[in-house]
Amino acid sequence: MSLNIRVAMGLGGVPPHDNPRAYEWEKKLRVPVLAAIVLALPAFYMTVLSGEPHLMRIGHALDAVVFLTFLTELLIMLAVTRQKQRYLAYNWLTLAITCPAPYRC
């Protein structure tokens, strides 16, 4: 069995032969998740590197948007996929993003 680089990176998507609704939802969620990924970088710079209180507040708000986007994606996908454990294994990065820092899974 060959190594699938997307699965190794935690970006495996819906496992093969899963519920057709899971594939539909995966397509619907691509744009919001991509937008959240794009927001993560400015959120980091505003929160950690700016030193300006108002930029830090904006950065924290962007962090919350990123977190909620990934959490929503995870909950929706777990609701529609039939292979929940395999989905989590294929998408471990989403799980890592949504696991709160003090309780890193």
N, C-alpha and C positions, 0 to 999 in steps of 0.2 A: 504494500500500500504506500503510495507516494504522499509526502507531506504537502498539505494544502496550506500555502503561505497565508491566505486570508484567515483561515481558522487559527493558525499559529499566532497571528497578530490580534486575535480576538474580534475579528470583523467578518465572521463566517456567514452571517445572515441566517436564513431559514434552512434547516437541514433538508437534504433530498427527500422526496416522496412524502412531504408533509401536507397539511391541510391547504387547499387552494386559497382560502381566506387569509392564511398567514402570508402568502406571497403577495396578495393584493395589499394588505396592510403594510408590508415591508416597502412597497412602492410608494404608498401614500405618505409614509413617514420619512422618506429620504430627504425631502427639502427641509422640513423643520429640524431634523437632526444635523444636516449639513450647516444650516444657519447657526445652530448651537455650537458646532465645532468652530465656526468662524468667529463667534463671539467669545470663545474661551481665551483666545490670545489677548485681546484688549482687556478682558476682565482681569487676567493675570497681571498685566502691566499696571493697570490702574490700582489694583488691590495691593500688590506687593512692592512695586517699584516706584510709584508716583510720590508717596509721602505727603500728598495733598489730601486733606480730609474729605473734600467734596468729591474728588476723583476716586477715593477709596470707597465712598458710599456707592457711587455708580458702579464700581468694580464688583462690589458685593452683590448689588442688584443683578448685574450680568451673570455672576456666578450662580445666583438663585435660578435665573432663567435657564441656564445651561443644565443645571442639576434637574430641574423640573421637567425639562424636555427629555432628557435621558431616562428619567424615572417613568414618565408617561409612556415612552416608547417601550420600555421593558415590561410594564404592566399590561399594555395592550398586546404585545407579542406573546407574552405568557398566557394570555387569555385565549388567543386564537391558534396557537401552535399545539399540535398533538404530542410532539416530542420535547417536552419542557426541559428535561435534564440535558438532552442533546443540544437544545437551543442555548441553554446557559453555558455549556461547554464551548460551543461555537462562538459565542459572543461574550466571553469572559471580561472583555474590556468594559462593556456597558455595565456589567455587574460591579466591576471595580470602581467605576465612576460614581455609581449610585450608592455604594456602601459608605456610610458616614465615617469620617476619618478616625474618630476614637474607637470605632468598632470594625476596623478593616478586617474583612472576611478572609 
